[in-house]
Amino acid sequence: MRDLARLPVTFSLILACVLVYAGVMAVGVASGIPWNVVFVTQPPEILIKGSLAPALVAQGQVWRLVTSMFLHSGLTHLALNMISLYFLGYFAELTFGRGRFLALYVLSGLSGGIAYLYFGGFDGSAVGASGAIFGILGGVLGFAARRGSFSWQNPVIRQLLLLLAFNLLVGASIPNISITAHVGGLVGGAAFGWLATPTIYSEKGPHAGIPVAILLGLEALLLAAWFVLL
């Protein structure tokens, strides 16, 4: 209960993903799929209704950049992402504060999605919170760089870098995992972490709306450029 009170955003995001997973299960069962099957693996014919499919985004369905962040392909996918969200969120929400942490999560997820539009398969599709979760990791690294504590000698940074390398390696070696979304989320999160953090010479950071406006503006420009380049 103490963690729930300290980390309301982290637990709210976890709950949202779990509820969406349960909702997809319910729709799958209603359509005739056995519950034990849809519990382990979410049906692709239902996921496609909200997944990040570049071909459908090109038709104007930009909202898929958001809905895809709350969908997961199966129980293992959901469990791994939610465990990662809890442990990274435990540190990041307390570091950035609730509002900035939520902005970090959403903007990183959008960055990962936009990266997938550019470098993923145009006729493919992607789901998952991984881009946003990589963004949390990137945000912490951006924070450390801004504060002058980014060093291999820093045990927290060293562990995060090893975790990052391991996850990128795993993502690159397993089919159907979008490494481009992971990297895109990481870069977006690092940018936000850098912009939202006071320097080592000042304890007062920028107004919360400034890094949000900058990063959201850049993402809007990249999305507009993608449409132009189609």
C-alpha positions as CSV (number, residue, x, y, z in Angstrom):
1,M,0.0,0.0,0.0
2,R,2.9,2.4,0.7
3,D,4.3,1.9,-2.8
4,L,0.8,2.5,-4.2
5,A,0.6,5.8,-2.4
6,R,4.1,6.8,-3.5
7,L,3.8,5.7,-7.1
8,P,0.2,6.5,-8.3
9,V,1.2,7.1,-11.9
10,T,3.2,3.9,-12.2
11,F,0.4,1.7,-10.7
12,S,-2.2,3.5,-12.8
13,L,-0.3,2.7,-16.0
14,I,0.1,-0.9,-14.9
15,L,-3.6,-1.1,-14.1
16,A,-4.5,0.4,-17.5
17,C,-2.5,-2.1,-19.4
18,V,-3.9,-5.0,-17.4
19,L,-7.4,-3.8,-17.9
20,V,-6.9,-3.4,-21.6
21,Y,-5.5,-7.0,-21.7
22,A,-8.6,-8.3,-19.9
23,G,-10.8,-6.3,-22.2
24,V,-9.2,-7.9,-25.3
25,M,-9.6,-11.3,-23.6
26,A,-13.3,-10.6,-23.0
27,V,-13.8,-9.7,-26.7
28,G,-11.9,-12.8,-27.8
29,V,-14.1,-15.1,-25.6
30,A,-17.2,-13.4,-26.9
31,S,-16.1,-14.1,-30.4
32,G,-15.7,-17.8,-29.7
33,I,-12.0,-18.2,-28.7
34,P,-11.4,-20.4,-25.7
35,W,-10.6,-18.3,-22.6
36,N,-7.4,-20.3,-21.9
37,V,-6.1,-19.5,-25.4
38,V,-6.9,-15.8,-25.3
39,F,-5.4,-15.6,-21.8
40,V,-2.0,-16.6,-23.0
41,T,-2.0,-15.1,-26.5
42,Q,-4.1,-12.1,-27.5
43,P,-6.0,-12.6,-30.9
44,P,-4.3,-10.7,-33.7
45,E,-7.7,-10.0,-35.3
46,I,-8.6,-8.0,-32.2
47,L,-5.2,-6.4,-31.6
48,I,-5.2,-5.0,-35.1
49,K,-8.1,-2.7,-34.1
50,G,-5.7,-0.7,-32.0
51,S,-2.2,-1.7,-32.9
52,L,0.4,0.6,-34.5
53,A,-0.1,-0.3,-38.2
54,P,1.7,2.2,-40.5
55,A,-0.5,1.5,-43.4
56,L,-3.6,2.4,-41.3
57,V,-1.9,5.5,-39.7
58,A,-1.2,6.6,-43.3
59,Q,-5.0,6.7,-43.7
60,G,-5.3,9.1,-40.9
61,Q,-5.6,6.8,-37.9
62,V,-3.0,8.7,-35.8
63,W,-4.6,7.6,-32.6
64,R,-3.0,4.2,-33.0
65,L,0.3,5.8,-31.7
66,V,-1.5,6.0,-28.3
67,T,-3.7,2.9,-28.2
68,S,-0.8,0.6,-29.3
69,M,1.0,1.5,-26.1
70,F,-1.6,-0.2,-23.9
71,L,-1.9,-3.4,-26.0
72,H,0.2,-6.6,-25.6
73,S,0.5,-9.6,-27.7
74,G,0.4,-12.2,-24.9
75,L,0.8,-12.9,-21.2
76,T,4.6,-13.1,-21.2
77,H,4.8,-9.8,-23.2
78,L,2.5,-8.1,-20.7
79,A,4.2,-9.5,-17.6
80,L,7.8,-8.6,-18.7
81,N,6.7,-5.1,-19.6
82,M,4.8,-4.5,-16.3
83,I,7.6,-5.8,-14.2
84,S,10.0,-3.5,-16.0
85,L,7.6,-0.6,-15.7
86,Y,7.3,-1.1,-11.9
87,F,11.0,-1.2,-11.2
88,L,11.9,1.6,-13.5
89,G,8.9,3.6,-12.5
90,Y,9.8,3.2,-8.8
91,F,12.9,5.3,-9.4
92,A,11.8,7.6,-12.2
93,E,8.4,8.7,-10.7
94,L,10.1,9.7,-7.4
95,T,12.9,11.4,-9.3
96,F,10.8,13.4,-11.8
97,G,7.5,13.8,-9.9
98,R,4.1,12.5,-11.0
99,G,3.3,15.0,-13.8
100,R,6.7,14.9,-15.4
101,F,6.9,11.1,-15.1
102,L,3.5,10.7,-16.9
103,A,4.7,13.1,-19.6
104,L,8.0,11.1,-19.9
105,Y,6.1,7.9,-20.4
106,V,3.6,9.2,-23.0
107,L,6.1,11.2,-25.0
108,S,8.6,8.3,-25.0
109,G,5.8,6.0,-26.2
110,L,5.0,8.4,-29.0
111,S,8.7,8.7,-29.9
112,G,8.9,4.9,-30.1
113,G,5.8,4.8,-32.3
114,I,7.1,7.4,-34.7
115,A,10.4,5.6,-35.0
116,Y,8.4,2.5,-35.9
117,L,6.6,4.4,-38.6
118,Y,9.9,5.4,-40.2
119,F,11.9,2.2,-39.8
120,G,9.4,-0.6,-39.2
121,G,7.6,-2.5,-41.9
122,F,4.9,-0.4,-43.6
123,D,2.5,-3.3,-43.8
124,G,3.3,-4.7,-40.3
125,S,2.0,-3.7,-36.9
126,A,3.3,-3.4,-33.4
127,V,1.9,-3.3,-29.9
128,G,3.3,-2.9,-26.4
129,A,4.5,-0.4,-23.8
130,S,8.2,-1.2,-24.6
131,G,8.9,2.1,-26.3
132,A,7.6,4.0,-23.3
133,I,9.5,1.8,-20.9
134,F,12.7,2.3,-22.7
135,G,11.9,6.0,-22.6
136,I,11.8,5.8,-18.8
137,L,15.3,4.3,-18.8
138,G,16.4,7.0,-21.2
139,G,14.9,9.7,-19.0
140,V,16.9,8.5,-16.0
141,L,20.1,8.5,-18.1
142,G,19.3,11.9,-19.5
143,F,18.7,13.1,-15.9
144,A,22.0,11.7,-14.8
145,A,23.9,13.3,-17.8
146,R,22.3,16.7,-17.0
147,R,23.2,16.5,-13.3
148,G,26.7,15.4,-14.0
149,S,26.3,11.9,-12.4
150,F,26.5,9.9,-15.7
151,S,29.5,7.7,-15.0
152,W,30.3,4.0,-15.2
153,Q,31.5,4.4,-11.7
154,N,28.0,5.2,-10.6
155,P,26.5,1.8,-9.6
156,V,22.9,2.8,-10.6
157,I,24.0,4.1,-14.1
158,R,26.2,1.0,-14.6
159,Q,23.3,-1.3,-13.8
160,L,21.0,0.7,-16.1
161,L,23.5,0.6,-19.0
162,L,24.0,-3.2,-18.6
163,L,20.2,-3.6,-18.5
164,L,19.9,-1.5,-21.6
165,A,22.5,-3.5,-23.5
166,F,20.9,-6.8,-22.5
167,N,17.5,-5.7,-23.6
168,L,18.7,-4.3,-26.9
169,L,20.5,-7.5,-27.6
170,V,17.5,-9.6,-26.7
171,G,15.2,-7.4,-28.8
172,A,17.5,-7.7,-31.8
173,S,17.7,-11.4,-31.6
174,I,14.0,-12.3,-31.2
175,P,11.5,-12.0,-34.1
176,N,8.5,-9.7,-34.0
177,I,10.1,-7.3,-31.5
178,S,10.5,-3.8,-32.8
179,I,14.0,-2.7,-31.9
180,T,13.3,0.6,-33.7
181,A,10.5,1.4,-31.3
182,H,12.8,0.6,-28.4
183,V,15.5,2.9,-29.6
184,G,13.0,5.6,-30.6
185,G,11.5,5.5,-27.1
186,L,15.0,5.6,-25.5
187,V,16.1,8.6,-27.5
188,G,12.8,10.5,-26.8
189,G,13.1,9.7,-23.0
190,A,16.7,10.8,-22.8
191,A,15.8,14.1,-24.5
192,F,13.0,14.7,-22.1
193,G,15.1,13.7,-19.1
194,W,17.8,16.2,-20.2
195,L,15.3,19.0,-20.9
196,A,13.3,18.5,-17.7
197,T,16.2,18.4,-15.3
198,P,18.0,21.3,-13.6
199,T,21.7,21.5,-14.2
200,I,24.3,20.9,-11.5
201,Y,24.6,24.7,-11.2
202,S,20.9,25.2,-10.5
203,E,18.4,23.5,-8.3
204,K,15.5,25.0,-10.2
205,G,14.5,23.2,-13.3
206,P,12.6,24.5,-16.3
207,H,8.8,24.9,-16.1
208,A,7.2,21.6,-16.6
209,G,5.4,22.7,-19.8
210,I,8.7,23.6,-21.6
211,P,10.2,20.1,-22.2
212,V,6.7,18.8,-23.0
213,A,6.1,21.5,-25.6
214,I,9.6,21.1,-27.1
215,L,9.4,17.3,-27.4
216,L,5.8,17.2,-28.5
217,G,6.5,19.8,-31.1
218,L,9.5,17.8,-32.5
219,E,7.3,14.7,-32.6
220,A,4.5,16.5,-34.4
221,L,7.1,17.7,-37.0
222,L,8.5,14.2,-37.5
223,L,5.0,12.8,-37.9
224,A,4.1,15.5,-40.4
225,A,7.3,14.8,-42.3
226,W,6.4,11.1,-42.4
227,F,3.1,11.9,-44.0
228,V,4.8,14.1,-46.6
229,L,7.3,11.4,-47.4
230,L,4.7,8.7,-48.0
